[in-house]
């Protein structure tokens, strides 16, 4: 087997280092129609704390907020949605969310 070149070794070390240090990102889904997307503000931080403590994840304890129609949603592997009442999406927002989910994104809905 050939010896690993210095540049490949450096790349491998950098990748492993980033996995060990940097955290995964989760976002709260902000939407316009109905419900209250900002409801239950402790739900996601509590879930993150539990996961980081019990299953050794490295989820950022301060989740971002992302709008359902934004292309930024694709930067997050998981988005958390909460609220009460009827939730309505515009056609554009629904299409963006559909594309996100079909691209492998995960939507966790908490209706407590």
N, C-alpha and C positions, 0 to 999 in steps of 0.2 A: 504494500500500500504506500502511495506517495505521501511524503511529509506535507503537512498543511503549511501553506504559505503564510508569511507574517500578516499580510492584509486579511486573509480569511480568518486567521486566528483572532486578530483584533476585532473583526466584525462579529464573530461568534461571542467573544467576551463582552462586547458592548451590548449585544442583544440579551444575553443572560443577565447582565448587570441591570439593564432597564426593566426586565421582568421582575427582578427582585426588589427594586427600589420604587418604581413608579406604580401608581395605583390605577385600578380600573375606574372608569367614569360612568356614572349613572345620572340621568336627568329627570326632573319633574316635568311632565307634559302640561304646557299652558295652552288652553283652548278658549274660544270666545263664546260659543253657543250653549247657554244653560249651565247648570251645575255650578260648582265652585272649585275650580282647579287648585286653589290655594288652601282648601280645607284639609284638616288633619295634618298640620305641619310637622308633627313628630313621628308620623308613620314611617316615612322613608329613612330618616336618621336612625330610628330604633332598629329597623331591618338591617341597615348597613352595619350598625354597631354589633348586632347579633352575629351577622355573617363574618365580620372581621375577627370577632372573638372566638367563634365556635368552629368555623370551617376554614380558617386561615386565609381568607380573601384579603385583598389589599384595596378595597373599594374606598374611593375618596370620601371622607366623612361629611364633606360639604357639597351636596349635589348641586348641579347647575339647573337652570330652568331653560327649557327649549320650547318654542312655539310649534304647534302641530304642522303648520304650513311651511316652516323654515327648512332649508336644505341642511341646516346645522344638525337636524335630528339624526342624520346618517353618521354623525360622529360618535354616537352613543350606542353601544350594543343593547342596552336596556333602558327603556323609559318607563316611568312610574306615573300612573294616572289615578287621581282621586277626585272625589266630589260627590255631590248629592243632586238629585233632581234629574231632569232630562238633559242629555248632552246632545248637541247638534253640531255637526261639522259642515262647513261650506263644501261645495263640490271639489274645490281646489285642495282644501285641507284633507278631505277624505282620500283624494287621489294620492297626495303626498304620504299620508299615513299608510295607505295600501302598498305603495312602492317601498316604503321603509320595511314593512313586515315581509313582503315578498323577497326583499334583499337580505333577509336573515335577521332583521331587528326583532326585538322581543318587547312586547307591551304587557306590563304588569298592571292590572286594574284592581284598585282597592276601593270598594264602595261602602266600607264599614257601615 
